[in-house]
Amino acid sequence: MSDWTPKLNPTVDLRRLPLNAEEGFVLSRLDGHTREKDLPALTGFPPDKLRDILARLVSQGALLPGTETASAVNTVRQAAPQEADHPAPSVDASDTEPLPEAEASDGSDDEASSADDVPEAVLGDFRKLFETRLHGLPEDQRAALAHGAEDPELSALCFDPVPAVIKAVLENSRVGLTHARLIARHHRNPVGLEALVARAAFASDTGVRRFLVRNPQLPVALFRRLWAMRRLMEHHKLTVDRDVPEQTRRTARELLRQRFSTGPSEEKVELILNTEGRALGALVGMPVDGKTTSLLCGRTYRSPMLVQNIARWSAAPPALIAHLLKQELVRRQPQLRMMLARHPNAPADAKRA
């Protein structure tokens, strides 16, 4: 087989194509980086049969045609010419602006998006296969089938609402992350979700976690177990994610406050700076330790939004208020100085001024 890397055609709506189960399954295994010669190991199809399926997908417009060579295939992003010719200058961390909240990601969401988003048309094929051919079977027969099923039936059984069937799917030797992500996204029984998380390799996967926290049937106790020791920024992202059910968001806010009181100082500073102080609204009355104060006072501030949010934070330490009052940004903007001067922890001379 060739070194061609099959890639989805972004201009074609896969839902409108007459894909069969085999074609839909192969599409679900494409990530835009895996070469044709490596796909038999991922799909279980012999090379000749896989080549025919790929040819049909190209002819239908689902895949981009191409004759890429091995040298052109690279899963590591190459530096653009201007980056190679002009390396980025070093930056003093103490003198940088905080990232806008949308840009402050640790990359885990992007990683999940690229790894676990099965095309909706393919999901529809799996769901249709379950509803038309498998759902009518007795529960014990579906469970027995799940133990030894191959794809696409194995992926279709991930839509089964019965925990016993999901447990059987998870015991299948062919089960992988794609199936785990389908279960996390579509299964609606807490017992089945508990069985999924019992597999450590699945529970630690970014895509599985992303779908679990958006699953309305995720038990609070299970969420706490999964998220208790995550970084403060990850807790905050859940509290503002509208795709996360309100019950999970409420628990995330509780965990955020608990973790803020005991977490590392570096994470507290990261949270405050990368959200430009927006996260402080959920941390009313939560003081910070001396190390956190020292780290915050070691920076130059150029963001009016960040200064405003700190000025509204009742627990802002006196040393931080005094440090902000010395900033060039504050000296140039009287309204910022007035907000800081009115803070209960402001220095006495600032209040008199």
N, C-alpha and C positions, 0 to 999 in steps of 0.2 A: 504494500500500500504506500501511498505517497506521503510527503511531508506537508501536504495542503492542510490548512487549519480551517475547518468549517465554521462559518459565522452566520448568525441570524441576519436576515435582510430587514433593516429597521423601517423600510418603506412599505412593507407588506403586513396586512392584518392577518395574522395566523388563524384567527377565528373564522375567517371566510374561506379557508382552504379545506378541501376534502381529505383531510389527513386520516390515515388508519391508525390503529393502536401502535403498531411497530414504528411508524414514522413519528408519531407523537412522543413515544418513549425515547427515541434517539434524540429528538429535539430537546427533551428535558435534560439530557446529559451533556449538552454543548455549553461550554463556558466562554467560547471565543479565543481560547488559548491552547486547547488540546488538539494535537495533530491527528489527522485521519488514521495514521498507522497505530496510534495509541488508543483509539476508540474501541476496538474489539475487547480489550480488557475491562473497559467501563460498561459496555453494553451487553456483553455476553454473546453477541452475534459473530458468526464466522466472518472473516475479511471479505469474502466474495458477496455474501448477503448484505453486509453493511455497506459495501460499495454501491450496490444496487439501490439501497434505501436512500443513501446520500444523493445519488444521481436523480432519483425521483423528487427529492426535496428541492434540489437545484432547479429542476425543470418546472416545478410548481411555483418557484419564486420564494420559497421559504428560506433558502440559504443563498448567500452571495457566491457566485461562481468565482473561481480563482485558481491559480497554480503557484501558490506561495512556496518558496524554498525554505529549507531548514534555517538558513541564515537570517531569513526575514521573520522567523517565528521566535518570539522572545517573550517570556512571561514577566521579565523585569523591564520596567520602563527605561528606555534609553534617554540620555540627556539630549535636549534639543540643541541644535547647533549654537544658538546664542548662549545657552547655559554652559556648553563646553568651552566656548571662547571667552566667556565672561563669567567666571565663577562668582557666586553670590558672596558679598562681603560679610565678614563676621559681624555679629550684632551683640551689643552689650545688653544682656537680659534685663538689667536694672533700668535701662533707658528705653524700653520698647513699650508700645501701646498694647493694651489688652486686645485680644482677638474679639471680633464680634461673636456673639453667642453662636450663630449659625456656623461659624468657621472654627469653633473651638473644639470640634470633635476629635476624638482620639483615633478616628479612622475605622472604628469597629462597625459603624453603620454602613459605610461604603463597602467594607469587606463583606458584610452580610448581604447587601443588595446584589453584589456581583456573584455571590456564591449560591444564593438560595432562591432567587426569583425564577420559578418555573413559568414559562409562558402560559398565559391564561387559557389559550386554546388547548394546550396539553393538559392542564388541570381539568378542563372541561371533559376531555376524553377519558381521563381516569375516573372522574365522578360519574360520567355516563356509563362506563363499563361496570362500575359498582352497582349503580341503580338498576341497570337493565339486565345484568347477568348474574350478579352475586348477591344482591340484597334479598332476593326471594328465597335463597337457600336457608335451611335451618341454621340457627346460631352455632350449634356444635359442629355442623358441617363446614361452616365458614372458618371456624377456629382451626379445624383440622387442615383445611386447605391453606390457611395462612402459614402454617408451620413449614410447608415445603414449596410454596408458590414462587414463581419467577415473575419478573416484570413482563407485561404491564399489570398483570393481576395483583402482584404484591403491592404496587403503588396504589391500585384501586382499592385494596382492602384497608389502606390507611384512612379512608373516608368512613369506615365502619363505626357506628356510634356505640358499639358494645365493647366494654373494656376487655372482656375475655378474648375477643378477636384481636384487639390491639396488642395485648400481651403476647399472643401467638405470633403476630407480625414481628414483634421485637425479639422473639426467640428464633426467628428464621435466620439461617446462616448467611443469607444474601442481603439482609437489611443493612442500610447505610445511612449516611447523613441526609440524603434526599428524602428517604422515607421518614426519618425522624422529624424533619422540618415540615413535611406534610401533616404528620400527626399533631405536632405542636400548633400548627395553623388551623386545622380543621376539626380536630377531635373535641368534643364538648362534654366529656365526662371526667370529673376530677380524678377518678380511680385510674383511668387510662393515662392521664397526664402524670400521675405519681409513678406509674410503671415506666414511663418514658424517662423521667428525671432520675430514676434509679440507675440508669446506665450512665456512668460518669462521663464517658466519651461524648455522649449526646448532650448531657446537661451543660457541658463546658463549651459547646459550640455556639458561636455568635448568632447564627441564623436561628437555631432552636430557641435560644433565649429571647431573641427579638420577637418571634411569633408567640412564645409563651406569654410574655407580658401583655400582648394584645389580645389574648384569648380570654373572653369574659368568664370562663369557668375555671381559671387558674385559682386554686385555693390560696387564701391569704398566708397560711402557714407555710405553704410550698414556696410562695414568692419570697417570704422573709428568709427562708433557708437558702434560696438561690442568690439573693441580693444583699444579704446582711453585710458582707465585707467588700462590696463593690466600691469603687472610687466615688467620691462625693459628686463629681461631675456627672457620673452615670445616674446617680439618684436624681439629681436635678433635672436631667433630660427627660426622665420618666414623668416628673411632676408637671411638665409643660407639654408633653406629647398628647395631642388630641386623639390619637389612635389608640391610646391606652385607656381601658375602662376606668371609670371614676373610682371604683373601689380600690383598684391597684394604685392609681395615682394618689389616693388618700394615704394608703399604706406607705408609698414611696416618700411622701412628705414627712410621715412619722419617722421613717428610717433615716431620712436626711438630717433631721434634727438630732437624732440619737448619734449618728456618725459624726456630725459636726462637733458635738461636745467631747468626743473621744478620739477623733481621727487625727492623722498627722498634720502638722502645721502647714506643710507644703501643699497638701490637698485643699486646705481651707483657703490659702492664698490663691491657688489656681481657680477655685470656684468663684471667689469674689472678683478677681480680675477678668477671667474669661467670660463672665456673664455681665461685666460692667456694673456689678453690684445688684443686678436684678434679683439674684438668688437671696439677697438679704431680706427681701419681703417675707420669705418663709422662715426666717431665722430671728424673728422678733424676740428680744430678751435673751438671746444666746451670746454670752461674752466670749472673748478669745483669750488665749494664753499669751504669755510674754514673747515667746518665739514667733508666733503669728504676727503679733504687733510689730516686732522688730523687722520681720520680712516685709511687711506692708510699708513700714517707714523707710525702707531702703530703696524705694522706687521714686522715679520722677513721674508725675501724673499730668497727662495731657488730654484726658477724656472728661468733658463736662458732665456727661451722664454718670460716669463712675463717681465723681466727686459728689454730685447731687444725691445719689443713692446712699453713699456713706454718710452724708450729712443727715439723711432721714433715718439712719440706723441708730436707735437709741443706745445700743450697747457698744458703739464705736469707742475705742479706748482714747483717753485724753491725749496720749502721745501721738496718735494718728491724726486727731483733729489739729493739733499744733503743727504737725508736719505738713498737712494739707494747706494750712493758712500761709505757709512759707512758699508754696508753689507759685511759679510765674503765672500759670493759668488762673489761679485764684486771685492773684494781685491785679490781673488785667480785667477780671469780671466781678464787679461789686456785688452782683446778686449771689454769686457763689460764696464770697466772703461773708455776706450777711447770713446765709443759711448756716455756715459753719459756726459763726459767732453766736448764733442762737442755740447751738447744741448744748445740752446740759453739761457735757464734758469739755467745753471750750475753755481755754485759758481766760483768767479774769481780765487781763488787759485787752483781749479781743472783744469781750462783751462790752467793756467800757467804750471801746472805739466804735 
